[in-house]
């Protein structure tokens, strides 16, 4: 669950956060990256792109092994 509003100490995301990691609580394990929010005041629904799909993992690995610049 991603909170778009930082109330209650739950964090929050807004414009400019795109590409930032969504981590497993208390770890440095990336589950997804922030993609977009659905309203102008960053209090609505936010969406992230998963990084555990085959196509995304292949793309990441291509960068890690030097296949892509």
C-alpha positions in Angstrom: 0.0 0.0 0.0 1.3 3.4 -1.0 0.2 6.5 0.9 -0.2 9.6 -1.2 -0.6 11.7 1.9 2.1 11.7 4.6 -0.4 12.0 7.4 0.0 9.5 10.3 3.7 9.0 9.6 3.0 6.7 6.6 5.2 8.6 4.1 3.8 9.8 0.8 4.7 10.4 -2.8 4.1 13.3 -5.1 5.3 14.9 -8.4 9.1 14.4 -8.8 9.1 11.1 -7.0 8.8 9.1 -10.2 11.5 6.5 -10.5 12.0 6.4 -6.8 12.0 2.9 -5.1 9.2 1.2 -3.2 11.0 -0.9 -0.7 10.1 -3.8 1.5 9.6 -2.3 4.9 12.8 -2.0 6.9 15.0 -3.3 4.0 16.8 -2.1 0.9 14.8 -4.6 -1.3 13.1 -2.8 -4.2 9.6 -4.1 -5.1 8.7 -1.4 -7.6 9.4 2.2 -8.7 7.0 5.1 -8.4 5.3 6.0 -11.6 2.5 8.5 -11.3 -0.3 10.0 -9.2 -3.9 10.6 -10.3 -4.7 14.1 -9.1 -3.0 17.5 -8.8 -2.6 17.6 -5.0 -0.9 14.2 -4.6 -3.6 13.0 -2.3 -5.3 10.4 -4.6 -4.2 7.1 -5.9 -0.6 6.5 -6.8 0.8 3.8 -9.1 4.1 2.0 -9.2 5.7 -0.3 -11.8 6.8 -3.7 -10.5 10.5 -4.6 -11.0 10.0 -8.4 -10.7 8.6 -9.1 -14.2 10.8 -10.9 -16.7 11.0 -8.0 -19.1 12.0 -5.5 -16.5 14.6 -7.9 -14.9 16.1 -8.5 -18.3 16.4 -4.8 -18.9 18.0 -4.2 -15.5 20.4 -7.1 -16.0 21.4 -5.8 -19.5 22.6 -2.6 -17.7 24.3 -4.5 -15.0 26.3 -6.7 -17.3 27.2 -3.8 -19.7 25.1 -5.0 -22.6 23.3 -1.6 -22.7 25.0 1.8 -22.2 
